[in-house]
Amino acid sequence: MSESTSPSTPPTSPPSAGAGFNHRLMRMTGRDPGEAHRAATPLELLFDLTFVVAFGQAGDQLAHLLAVGEVAAGIAAFVFAMFAICWAWINFSWFASAYDTDDWFYRVTTMVQMVGVVVLALGLPQLFASVEHGGSFLIGGLVAGYVVMRIAMVAQWLRAAVQDQVRRRVALTYACFVTAAQIGWVVLVIAAPDFITVLIVAVLLYLLELGGPAFAETRLGGTPWNAAHIAERYGLLTIIALGEVLFGTVTSVSALVAEQGWSVEAALVAVAGVGLTFGLWWTYFIIPSSAILRRYRGRAVVWGYSHVLLFASIAATGAGLHVVAYLIEGQAEIGVTGAIVSVAVPVLLFSVVLFLLYTYLVHEGDSFHVGLFAGTVATLVAAVWLAAAGGSLGVSLMLVTLSPAVVVVGYETVGYRHQADVLARQLASADGDSAGRGRAARPRPGPNG
């Protein structure tokens, strides 16, 4: 998809599509990408609830492996699982933004995908247990749920291919790429190769999964997704992922209270966990995603894909707080430094991805924001150093909490003016490009005027 400031095709859906349950099948011809006040539907919110379970399972399993010192195995299994979880959600959400008809067929296929998420979540303990014990990489349960979700999406794409003649080639491209990848996953499970082979083939299959949407959206004209709607959808899943951080906080504080009753340390951990959740939320919603995507639809692919890392880092932050709980309960083989690192590293990943994402969206470098990012990194390093030097768990966690606060304070005092200037330049540039294209397309007057 080009850096267009407006959709290339006119809206074709009836105004009522997606506004409420349709008792008959609606023609799936695409939503209006410029539709005002487009919001997440109750069905989309219900669908998101299944990912609460998936994020929770992945985080719990990662925390267990980190606590017992199986760091490399835990991270490998977590990355594998989180890509499957996030990618299935991303594909559903972009399709819904473009083609939600909210009729009975659309609802049933969504329910099938929800079943797939639950099956995937139930397969996660087997996956993590297999890497912990050094046996085969048992991905059968996870792949079964994933394939169920993806085949339901194939049915939706084929329906769109039949009913949306304008974008038939786009819809078929999506369907073909998804189908090919699912065949690969099934063959991989049946072959049951060794751990290393599974990882290599999985990377290739994930590249295939990523390639389909990128090709369809950038080379074939893309789908009529709505910028404000898709930005809201990603924000909602970010909040769901942040729920895992809060749950990790409750688990850690509960362990402390059970061990020593309410204390200053318990209060510090509680404040740190809630503050960290709030800080990550605040910094995420500083990014002007909706405003930029409305004008520059071609930036959506990188924006959308980068969120896999953002969602994974948030879920891993929650897992790190679970590790803190294991440490307090005496069930962890790592010390205070290891527990703090398990929280600080995913927060660092979140900060790095968010900084790069902001820079990519606005297409400008800003020394002030570089300074804020450097302050975030310095605070995280200080938290790990304090823990290694024998500092208390609660104080070290408070330093981790202050890392996103650096960005929040900087943005709310000075940075918001920088962002307003950047947005003004970006939107003015987009308007200028549109006017230039309009003049180029206008016929020149002939000799007779």
C-alpha positions in Angstrom: 0.0 0.0 0.0 1.4 3.4 -0.9 1.8 6.4 1.3 -1.7 7.5 0.3 -3.6 10.0 2.3 -6.9 8.5 1.4 -8.3 5.1 0.5 -7.9 4.2 -3.2 -11.4 2.7 -3.5 -14.8 4.0 -2.5 -16.8 2.4 0.3 -19.1 -0.3 -0.9 -20.7 -1.7 2.2 -24.2 -0.6 3.2 -24.2 1.8 6.1 -25.8 -0.7 8.5 -23.1 -3.3 8.1 -21.5 -4.0 11.4 -23.9 -1.7 13.3 -25.8 -4.5 14.8 -26.6 -8.2 14.3 -27.8 -8.9 10.8 -30.3 -11.7 10.7 -29.5 -12.5 7.1 -26.2 -12.9 5.4 -24.7 -9.6 4.3 -22.7 -9.2 1.2 -19.0 -8.9 2.3 -17.9 -6.1 0.0 -15.7 -4.2 2.4 -16.4 -1.5 5.1 -15.9 2.2 4.5 -12.2 2.9 5.5 -13.1 6.5 6.2 -16.1 5.7 8.4 -16.3 8.2 11.3 -16.7 7.1 14.9 -15.9 3.5 14.1 -15.4 1.6 17.4 -14.7 -1.9 18.5 -17.8 -4.1 18.6 -19.0 -6.3 21.4 -18.0 -9.3 19.4 -14.5 -8.1 19.1 -14.3 -7.4 22.8 -15.6 -10.9 23.5 -13.0 -12.3 21.2 -10.3 -10.5 23.0 -11.2 -12.1 26.3 -9.8 -15.4 25.1 -6.4 -13.8 24.8 -6.5 -13.0 28.5 -6.2 -16.7 29.0 -3.5 -17.2 26.4 -1.3 -14.3 27.7 -1.8 -15.6 31.3 -0.7 -19.2 30.3 2.3 -18.0 28.4 3.4 -15.7 31.2 3.0 -18.3 33.9 5.0 -20.9 32.0 7.8 -18.4 31.2 8.0 -17.4 34.9 8.3 -21.0 36.0 11.2 -21.7 33.6 13.0 -18.4 34.4 12.7 -19.1 38.1 14.3 -22.5 37.8 17.1 -21.1 35.7 16.0 -22.5 32.3 16.3 -19.1 30.7 17.2 -19.9 27.1 14.6 -22.7 26.8 11.9 -20.5 28.5 12.5 -17.6 26.1 12.5 -19.8 23.0 9.2 -21.4 24.0 7.7 -18.0 25.0 8.7 -16.4 21.7 7.2 -19.3 19.7 4.0 -19.2 21.7 3.6 -15.4 21.7 4.0 -15.1 17.9 1.2 -17.6 17.4 -1.0 -15.9 19.9 -0.4 -12.3 18.6 -0.4 -13.2 14.9 -3.8 -14.9 15.1 -5.2 -11.9 16.9 -3.7 -9.5 14.4 -5.1 -11.3 11.4 -8.6 -11.4 12.8 -8.5 -7.7 13.8 -7.4 -6.4 10.4 -9.9 -8.6 8.6 -12.7 -7.3 11.0 -11.7 -3.7 10.4 -12.1 -4.3 6.7 -15.0 -6.8 6.4 -17.0 -7.0 9.6 -20.6 -7.8 8.5 -21.7 -9.1 12.0 -24.0 -11.6 10.4 -24.4 -15.2 11.6 -21.7 -16.7 9.5 -19.2 -14.0 10.6 -20.1 -14.7 14.3 -19.8 -18.5 13.9 -16.4 -18.3 12.4 -15.3 -15.9 15.1 -16.5 -18.4 17.7 -14.5 -21.1 16.0 -11.4 -18.9 16.3 -12.2 -18.4 20.0 -12.2 -22.2 20.4 -8.8 -22.3 18.7 -7.4 -19.7 21.1 -8.5 -21.9 24.1 -7.1 -25.0 22.6 -3.8 -23.2 21.9 -3.7 -22.0 25.5 -4.3 -25.5 26.8 -1.3 -26.7 24.7 1.1 -24.2 26.2 2.0 -26.2 29.4 3.0 -29.2 27.3 5.2 -27.0 25.1 7.0 -25.4 28.0 7.4 -28.7 29.9 9.0 -30.3 26.8 11.7 -27.7 26.6 12.2 -27.7 30.4 12.9 -31.5 30.4 15.1 -31.4 27.3 12.9 -33.7 25.2 11.2 -33.1 21.9 9.6 -29.7 21.2 6.0 -30.7 21.7 4.0 -28.2 19.8 1.0 -30.4 18.9 -1.5 -28.8 21.2 -0.5 -25.3 20.3 -0.5 -26.0 16.6 -3.9 -27.6 16.8 -5.4 -24.5 18.2 -3.5 -22.2 15.9 -4.6 -24.2 12.8 -8.2 -24.1 13.9 -8.0 -20.3 14.2 -6.3 -19.9 10.9 -8.6 -22.2 8.9 -11.6 -20.2 10.1 -9.8 -17.1 8.7 -9.3 -18.9 5.4 -13.1 -19.4 5.2 -13.6 -15.7 5.8 -11.1 -14.7 3.2 -12.6 -17.0 0.6 -16.0 -15.5 1.3 -14.5 -12.0 0.8 -12.9 -13.2 -2.5 -16.3 -14.3 -3.8 -18.3 -11.3 -2.7 -15.8 -8.5 -3.1 -14.8 -8.6 -6.7 -12.8 -5.4 -6.5 -10.4 -7.0 -4.0 -10.7 -10.6 -5.1 -7.0 -10.9 -5.8 -6.1 -9.5 -2.4 -8.5 -11.9 -0.5 -7.2 -14.9 -2.5 -3.6 -14.0 -1.7 -4.4 -13.9 2.0 -6.2 -17.3 1.8 -3.4 -18.9 -0.2 -0.6 -17.8 2.2 -2.6 -18.8 5.3 -3.4 -22.2 3.9 0.1 -22.9 2.8 1.5 -22.0 6.2 -1.1 -24.2 8.0 -0.1 -27.2 5.8 3.5 -26.6 6.8 2.5 -26.5 10.5 0.6 -29.8 10.3 3.5 -31.5 8.4 5.9 -30.2 11.1 3.8 -31.7 13.9 3.5 -35.1 12.1 7.2 -35.3 11.3 8.1 -34.5 15.0 11.7 -33.5 14.3 14.3 -32.5 16.8 14.3 -29.2 18.7 16.6 -27.3 16.4 14.8 -28.4 13.3 11.5 -27.3 14.7 12.9 -23.9 15.4 14.4 -23.5 12.0 11.2 -24.6 10.2 9.1 -22.5 12.5 11.1 -19.4 11.5 10.5 -20.1 7.9 6.8 -20.7 8.4 6.5 -17.5 10.4 8.1 -15.6 7.6 5.5 -17.1 5.2 2.8 -16.0 7.6 4.2 -12.5 7.7 4.8 -12.3 4.0 1.2 -12.7 2.8 -0.3 -9.6 4.4 2.8 -7.5 3.6 2.5 -8.5 -0.1 -1.2 -8.1 -0.3 -1.3 -4.7 1.5 1.7 -3.1 -0.2 1.6 -4.6 -3.7 -2.0 -5.5 -4.4 -3.9 -2.4 -3.1 -4.8 -3.8 0.3 -8.0 -4.1 2.2 -10.4 -1.3 3.4 -9.3 -1.2 7.0 -10.2 1.8 9.2 -7.2 3.6 10.7 -9.1 4.8 13.9 -10.7 1.4 14.4 -7.5 -0.5 14.1 -5.5 1.8 16.3 -8.3 1.4 19.0 -8.1 -2.4 18.6 -4.4 -2.5 19.2 -4.8 -0.2 22.2 -7.4 -2.5 23.7 -5.2 -5.6 23.4 -2.3 -3.6 24.9 -4.6 -3.0 27.9 -5.4 -6.7 28.1 -1.7 -7.6 28.0 -1.1 -5.0 30.8 -3.6 -7.0 32.9 -0.9 -9.7 33.1 1.4 -7.2 34.7 -1.2 -6.4 37.3 -1.8 -10.0 38.0 1.9 -10.5 38.5 1.9 -7.7 40.9 -0.9 -9.2 42.9 0.9 -12.6 43.0 4.1 -11.0 44.2 2.5 -8.9 46.9 0.4 -11.9 48.1 3.6 -14.0 48.4 5.2 -11.2 50.5 2.2 -10.7 52.7 2.0 -14.5 53.3 5.7 -14.6 54.2 6.0 -11.5 56.4 2.6 -9.8 56.6 2.1 -6.3 55.4 5.4 -4.4 55.5 7.2 -1.5 53.8 8.7 -4.0 51.3 5.2 -5.3 50.4 3.9 -1.8 50.0 6.9 -0.9 47.7 6.2 -4.0 45.5 2.5 -3.1 45.2 3.2 0.5 44.3 6.0 -0.5 41.9 3.8 -3.1 40.1 0.8 -0.8 39.7 3.0 2.2 38.8 4.8 0.2 36.2 1.5 -0.9 34.6 0.3 2.7 34.6 3.6 3.9 33.2 3.6 1.4 30.3 0.0 2.3 29.5 0.7 6.0 29.5 3.8 5.8 27.3 2.0 3.5 24.8 -0.9 5.9 24.3 1.5 8.9 23.7 2.1 7.4 20.2 -0.1 9.2 17.6 -1.0 6.0 15.8 -4.5 6.9 14.5 -3.5 10.4 13.2 -0.5 9.1 11.3 -2.2 5.9 9.9 -5.2 8.0 8.6 -2.8 10.0 6.4 -0.1 7.4 5.7 -1.7 4.0 5.3 1.5 2.6 3.9 3.1 2.7 7.4 0.6 0.3 8.8 2.5 -2.9 8.0 5.5 -2.0 10.1 3.3 -0.5 12.8 1.1 -3.6 13.0 4.0 -6.1 12.9 6.0 -4.3 15.6 3.2 -4.8 18.1 4.1 -8.5 18.3 7.2 -7.5 20.2 5.2 -4.9 22.2 2.6 -7.4 23.3 5.2 -10.1 24.1 7.3 -7.6 26.1 4.3 -6.6 28.2 3.4 -10.3 28.9 7.0 -11.0 29.8 7.0 -8.1 32.2 4.1 -9.8 34.0 6.0 -13.0 33.9 9.0 -11.2 35.5 6.8 -10.1 38.4 5.7 -13.8 38.8 9.4 -14.6 39.1 9.6 -12.1 41.9 6.8 -14.1 43.7 8.6 -17.3 43.2 11.7 -15.7 44.7 9.8 -14.5 47.8 8.3 -18.0 48.3 11.7 -19.6 48.1 10.9 -21.5 44.9 13.3 -19.7 42.6 16.9 -20.7 41.9 17.8 -17.1 40.9 18.5 -14.3 43.3 17.2 -10.8 43.7 19.3 -9.6 40.7 17.9 -12.3 38.5 14.4 -11.4 39.5 14.9 -7.8 38.8 16.5 -8.6 35.4 13.5 -10.7 34.5 11.3 -7.5 34.9 13.8 -4.9 33.6 14.7 -6.7 30.4 11.1 -6.9 29.0 10.5 -3.3 30.0 13.7 -2.4 28.1 12.4 -4.2 25.1 9.1 -2.4 25.3 10.9 0.9 25.5 13.2 0.2 22.6 10.3 -1.0 20.3 8.1 2.0 21.3 10.9 4.5 20.7 11.7 3.0 17.2 8.0 2.8 16.4 7.4 6.4 17.2 10.4 7.4 15.1 9.2 5.4 12.2 5.6 6.7 12.3 6.6 10.4 12.4 9.6 9.8 10.0 11.7 12.3 12.0 14.5 12.0 14.6 14.2 14.2 17.7 17.1 14.7 20.1 14.7 15.4 23.0 13.0 12.0 22.6 16.4 10.3 22.3 17.3 11.9 25.6 14.1 10.5 27.2 14.9 7.1 25.9 18.4 7.3 27.2 17.0 8.3 30.6 14.7 5.2 30.5 17.6 2.9 29.8 19.8 4.5 32.5 17.0 4.0 35.1 16.7 0.3 34.2 20.4 -0.2 34.4 20.4 1.5 37.8 17.7 -0.9 39.0 19.8 -3.9 38.1 22.9 -2.4 39.5 21.2 -1.7 42.8 19.9 -5.3 43.0 23.4 -6.6 42.3 24.8 -4.4 45.0 22.5 -5.9 47.6 19.7 -3.4 47.5 16.2 -4.3 48.5 13.8 -6.0 46.2 11.1 -3.3 46.7 13.5 -0.3 46.0 14.9 -2.0 43.0 11.5 -2.6 41.6 10.6 1.0 42.3 13.5 2.1 40.0 12.2 -0.2 37.3 8.8 1.6 37.7 10.5 5.0 37.3 11.8 4.1 33.8 8.6 4.8 31.9 7.9 7.7 34.3 11.0 9.4 32.7 9.1 9.4 29.4 5.8 10.4 30.9 7.2 13.4 32.8 9.3 14.5 29.8 6.3 14.3 27.4 3.8 16.0 29.7 6.2 18.9 30.4 7.9 19.5 27.1 7.6 16.6 24.7 3.9 17.2 23.8 4.9 20.4 22.1 7.6 18.6 20.1 5.0 16.0 19.0 2.5 18.6 18.0 5.1 20.3 15.8 6.0 16.9 14.2 2.4 16.0 13.6 1.7 19.4 12.0 4.7 18.9 9.6 3.6 15.4 8.8 0.0 16.3 8.1 1.0 19.3 6.1 3.3 17.2 4.1 0.6 14.7 3.4 -1.8 17.5 2.3 0.9 18.9 0.0 1.5 15.5 -1.6 -2.2 15.1 -2.2 -2.5 18.5 -3.8 0.5 17.7 -6.0 -1.0 14.4 -7.1 -4.2 16.2 -7.9 -2.5 18.8 -10.0 -0.5 16.2 -11.9 -3.7 14.3 -12.6 -5.6 17.4 -13.8 -5.8 17.6 -17.6 -3.8 20.5 -19.1 -5.8 23.1 -21.0 -5.6 22.8 -24.8 -4.9 25.6 -27.2 -8.5 26.8 -27.0 -8.5 26.8 -23.2 
